[in-house]
Amino acid sequence: MPFLKTLDQKLNRIAKGSTDFKDFIIADAKDADMAFGVMAPGPNRAGACPHGYDPDQKCYKTLPDYQAQIREVIRQKIVDIVLLSASNLEQLGMVEGLFRNSPITPAARANDTTDVWAVRGGQYPSQPSRHFRTATLDHIKYGKITDQHNLPHIGADLGLYSVTFTNNIDWDYAALEAFHDFRLEAERKRFRYFLEVFNPNVDPGFDPAKVGSFLNDSIIRCLAGVTKVGRPIFLKIPYNGPGPLEELVSYDPNLVVGILGGSAGTTRDAFQLIHDASQYGARVALFGRKINLSEHPLVFIELLRRVTDREITPEDAVRYYHDSLRKADIQPIRSLEEDQQITETAMSYS
C-alpha cells in the first residue's frame, strides 16, 4: 500500500472545503544550487575558509553540508514538501531512499528561467526573464531517459515550473509557448507541477502599486485555457499585500494559492509573512533562504508550523527562537530587538 503523503492528504481536504489552519502546506526550497551555485548552502559561519579561496571575504558551506541540512529536514518530518535540484533528488531520493517511507513529498525544479541565475558577478536577473530547462521530466521521475512511463516513479512526480511575466509581448509570448509545451509533456508523463509566477523582474512600464493586479490578471489569463488535467496543483507567488492575495483567492476558490519567501529578511519577517498570508487565504508557503540562512533551521521550521497552526504569535515565536539559540549556544545574527523588526515592503501593506 503506497505511503500517503501529508501534501496529498491536505490537498484532498482543501478540495473538500477545509479552511483549517492545520491543513496549511509548508515547503522547504532546497533547490538553491540551480540559482546561486556555490553560494546555495549558505555562509560558513564556523571560521576561515578551509579551501583558502575567499575573493569576496566570504566563505560558503559545501555540497555535502547542504545535503546534510536536507537530510535533517527530511528526518524532522514537519514540512510537507522538500524541493530539490534533480541532482540532489537523485542522491537523496533515489540512491538513499529518504522519501520512501516519509510523510514528505519530494519535488524538483522543473525549469530554471534566467531570472533565477543569481551567480556572483552575473547580470542575468536584471534582464528580461527567458525560459530555460536544465532538468528533464524523465530524469526527475526515473533518474534516466525511459519510455516506460507506466512504471512507478523512484524520484519525484512533482515539480516546480516557473514563469515571469514582464509585460513585453515577445518575452511573455515565448514564456507561454514553453509553458504550453511543458504542460503537454507533463500530462503525457503523468507528472504533477506547481506554478511559480514572479513579479516582473524588469520595469514593466506601469506604476509599481499595480503589480499585484498585473500578476493576478496574468495568472488567471494564462490558466483560463487550461483544463483540469493540465492545471498546477497550487500556485507559488510573491506576497504583494492582503488585497491582491484576497482578490486572487476569492476569484477561483478551486485555485490553491501559495506564497514564496523571497529574501532572508529578519526572523519576524518570516513568521509574520506566513501568518498574514495564511490569514488572507494562502494555503501554502514555500520558504528557501528564510529557512536555509537561519541560525537554527530545524527550530525555525518548527516555529513556522506553530505559527500557521495558531499555537504562537509571530512576535512570541521570535522570542522563543532566540531563547532556543541561547540554549543551544548559537550566536544570533541579530539582537532580539533587531530580529523583531518587520523590514519587508509587502508586510507594510498588512
C-alpha positions in Angstrom: 0.0 0.0 0.0 1.5 3.4 -1.0 2.6 5.7 1.8 0.1 8.6 1.8 1.9 11.9 2.0 0.7 14.8 4.1 0.7 17.0 0.9 -1.9 14.8 -0.7 -4.0 14.5 2.5 -4.1 18.3 2.9 -4.9 18.9 -0.8 -7.7 16.4 -0.6 -9.2 18.2 2.5 -8.7 21.6 0.9 -10.5 20.4 -2.2 -13.4 19.4 0.1 -13.6 22.9 1.6 -11.3 22.7 4.6 -10.2 26.1 5.9 -8.4 24.6 8.9 -5.1 26.3 9.5 -3.6 22.9 10.3 -4.1 22.0 6.7 -1.6 24.7 5.7 1.2 23.3 3.5 4.8 24.2 4.2 7.5 23.6 1.6 11.3 23.9 2.1 13.0 25.1 -1.0 16.4 23.4 -1.2 16.9 24.0 -4.9 19.1 27.0 -4.5 22.0 25.3 -6.3 20.1 25.9 -9.5 20.2 29.6 -8.8 23.1 30.6 -6.6 25.7 27.9 -7.4 28.4 27.6 -4.8 26.5 30.1 -2.5 23.5 27.8 -2.3 24.2 26.1 1.0 24.7 29.4 2.7 27.6 31.1 4.5 30.1 29.1 6.6 30.0 31.0 9.9 32.4 28.5 11.6 35.5 30.4 10.7 38.1 30.7 7.9 37.6 29.1 4.5 39.2 25.7 4.6 40.0 25.9 0.9 41.7 29.2 1.2 39.7 30.9 -1.7 37.9 34.0 -0.4 38.0 36.8 -3.0 34.8 38.4 -1.6 35.8 37.9 2.1 33.0 35.3 2.3 33.1 31.5 2.7 30.3 29.1 1.9 29.3 25.6 3.0 29.9 22.7 0.7 27.5 20.4 -1.2 28.0 17.6 1.5 27.0 20.3 4.1 23.9 21.2 2.0 22.9 17.6 1.6 23.3 17.1 5.4 21.0 20.0 6.1 18.4 18.5 3.7 18.6 15.1 5.4 17.9 16.8 8.8 14.8 18.5 7.4 13.5 15.2 5.9 14.1 13.4 9.2 12.3 16.1 11.2 9.0 15.3 9.3 7.4 18.8 9.7 7.4 20.3 6.2 5.1 18.8 3.6 7.4 19.2 0.6 11.1 19.4 0.0 12.0 21.0 -3.3 15.4 19.9 -4.7 17.5 20.1 -7.8 17.4 17.0 -9.9 20.9 16.0 -8.9 20.2 16.3 -5.2 16.9 14.5 -5.7 18.8 11.6 -7.3 21.2 11.3 -4.4 18.8 11.7 -1.5 15.7 10.3 -3.1 16.8 7.6 -5.5 20.1 6.5 -4.0 19.4 6.9 -0.3 15.6 6.5 -0.5 14.9 9.1 2.2 11.4 9.8 0.9 10.2 6.2 0.6 8.5 5.9 4.0 8.4 9.6 4.7 5.3 11.8 5.0 7.2 14.4 3.0 6.7 14.7 -0.8 9.9 15.3 -2.9 9.8 17.8 -5.7 12.3 19.0 -8.2 12.7 22.3 -10.0 11.5 21.5 -13.5 12.8 24.7 -15.2 15.3 27.4 -14.3 14.4 30.6 -16.0 17.2 33.2 -16.4 15.9 35.5 -13.7 17.0 33.0 -11.1 20.5 32.8 -12.3 21.9 34.6 -9.3 25.6 33.8 -9.7 28.4 36.1 -8.4 29.2 38.8 -11.0 26.2 37.8 -13.1 23.7 40.3 -14.5 21.0 37.8 -15.6 18.3 38.7 -13.0 18.3 42.3 -14.2 17.5 41.3 -17.8 14.1 40.1 -19.1 13.4 36.6 -18.0 14.0 33.9 -20.6 12.7 30.3 -20.5 15.2 27.5 -19.9 15.1 23.9 -18.6 18.1 22.0 -17.4 16.3 19.0 -15.9 14.1 16.6 -17.9 10.9 15.1 -16.5 12.4 11.6 -17.2 15.4 12.3 -15.1 13.4 13.9 -12.3 10.9 11.0 -12.2 13.1 8.0 -13.0 16.7 9.1 -13.0 17.2 8.2 -16.6 15.5 8.5 -20.0 12.8 5.9 -20.4 9.7 5.3 -22.5 8.2 3.1 -19.8 6.1 5.8 -18.2 3.7 3.4 -16.6 6.4 2.3 -14.1 6.3 3.6 -10.5 8.5 6.6 -10.2 11.5 6.4 -8.0 12.4 10.1 -7.9 9.6 12.6 -7.9 6.4 13.0 -9.8 6.1 16.7 -8.7 8.0 19.7 -10.0 8.1 23.4 -9.8 7.6 25.3 -13.1 8.4 29.0 -13.1 7.1 31.8 -15.3 7.9 35.5 -15.0 5.7 37.9 -16.9 7.5 41.1 -18.0 4.7 43.0 -19.9 6.9 42.5 -23.0 4.9 40.6 -25.7 8.0 38.9 -27.2 9.4 37.6 -23.9 5.9 36.7 -22.5 4.8 35.0 -25.7 8.0 32.8 -25.6 7.5 32.0 -22.0 3.9 30.9 -22.6 4.8 28.8 -25.6 7.4 27.0 -23.4 4.8 26.6 -20.6 2.4 25.1 -23.2 4.9 22.5 -24.3 5.8 21.7 -20.7 2.1 21.1 -19.7 1.6 18.7 -22.6 4.7 16.7 -21.7 3.7 16.6 -18.1 0.3 15.3 -18.9 1.7 12.6 -21.1 4.2 11.5 -18.4 1.8 11.8 -15.5 3.9 14.5 -13.9 2.3 17.0 -11.5 3.6 20.5 -11.0 3.0 23.7 -9.1 3.3 27.0 -10.8 5.6 29.7 -9.6 4.9 33.2 -11.0 7.2 36.0 -10.1 6.6 39.8 -10.2 8.2 41.3 -13.3 12.0 41.3 -12.9 12.4 44.4 -15.2 10.5 47.6 -15.4 7.0 46.6 -16.7 6.1 50.2 -17.7 3.4 50.8 -15.1 3.0 52.1 -11.5 4.6 49.6 -9.1 1.5 49.8 -7.0 -0.3 47.9 -9.8 2.0 44.9 -9.8 -0.5 42.8 -7.8 -3.3 43.4 -10.3 -1.0 42.7 -13.2 0.2 39.4 -11.6 -3.3 38.3 -10.8 -4.7 39.0 -14.2 -1.7 37.3 -15.9 -2.1 34.2 -13.8 -5.9 33.9 -14.4 -5.5 34.7 -18.1 -2.8 32.1 -18.7 -4.7 29.4 -16.9 -8.1 30.1 -18.3 -7.4 27.9 -21.4 -6.0 25.1 -19.3 -8.4 22.2 -18.4 -8.2 20.4 -15.1 -5.7 17.7 -16.2 -3.1 20.3 -17.1 -3.5 22.7 -14.2 -1.0 23.2 -11.4 -1.8 21.6 -8.0 -1.1 25.0 -6.4 0.4 28.4 -7.2 3.5 30.0 -5.7 3.6 33.8 -5.9 5.1 36.8 -4.2 3.1 38.3 -1.3 2.0 41.7 -2.7 -0.2 42.5 0.3 -3.6 41.3 1.6 -5.7 43.0 -1.2 -4.1 41.2 -4.2 -4.0 37.9 -2.3 -7.6 38.0 -1.2 -8.7 39.0 -4.8 -6.9 36.0 -6.3 -8.1 33.6 -3.7 -11.7 34.7 -3.9 -11.8 34.8 -7.7 -11.4 31.0 -8.0 -12.0 29.0 -4.8 -10.6 25.9 -6.5 -7.2 27.5 -7.1 -4.9 26.8 -4.2 -2.7 29.8 -3.7 0.7 29.8 -2.1 3.3 32.4 -1.3 7.1 32.4 -1.7 9.5 33.6 1.0 11.8 35.8 -1.0 15.0 37.2 0.6 16.1 36.0 4.1 15.0 39.2 6.0 14.6 39.1 9.7 13.1 36.2 11.7 10.0 38.4 12.4 9.6 38.9 8.6 9.3 35.2 8.1 6.9 34.5 10.9 4.8 37.5 10.2 4.6 36.7 6.4 3.5 33.1 6.9 0.9 34.3 9.5 -0.5 37.1 7.4 -0.5 35.1 4.1 -2.5 32.3 5.8 -4.8 34.8 7.4 -5.7 36.3 4.0 -6.3 33.0 2.2 -2.9 31.4 1.2 -2.8 27.7 1.8 0.9 27.1 1.0 4.2 28.7 1.8 7.5 27.8 0.1 10.5 29.2 2.0 14.0 28.8 0.8 16.5 31.4 2.0 14.4 32.2 5.1 15.0 28.7 6.4 18.4 27.9 4.9 20.0 31.1 6.1 18.6 31.0 9.6 20.9 30.1 12.5 18.9 27.0 13.5 16.8 25.8 10.6 15.1 22.9 12.4 13.8 25.2 15.2 12.9 27.8 12.6 10.7 25.2 10.7 9.1 24.1 14.0 8.1 27.6 14.7 6.8 28.2 11.2 4.4 25.3 11.8 3.4 26.5 15.2 2.6 30.0 13.8 0.4 28.6 11.0 -1.3 26.3 13.5 -2.0 29.4 15.6 -0.3 28.0 18.6 2.0 31.0 18.9 2.1 34.6 17.6 4.8 35.8 15.2 6.2 38.1 17.9 6.3 35.4 20.6 7.8 33.0 18.0 10.8 35.3 17.6 11.3 35.4 21.3 11.1 31.6 21.5 13.5 31.3 18.6 16.1 33.5 20.3 15.7 31.6 23.6 16.3 28.3 21.7 19.5 29.8 20.2 20.7 30.8 23.6 20.1 27.3 25.0 21.9 25.7 22.0 24.8 28.1 22.5 24.3 29.5 18.9 25.3 33.1 18.3 22.3 35.0 16.7 22.9 37.1 13.6 20.9 39.9 15.1 19.8 41.0 18.6 16.3 40.1 19.7 15.2 43.7 19.2 16.6 43.9 15.7 15.1 40.5 14.8 11.6 41.7 15.8 11.6 44.3 13.1 9.5 43.9 10.0 11.7 45.0 7.1 10.0 43.7 4.0 8.0 46.2 2.0 5.0 43.9 1.3 4.4 43.5 5.0 3.7 47.2 5.4 0.5 46.6 3.3 -0.9 44.3 6.1 
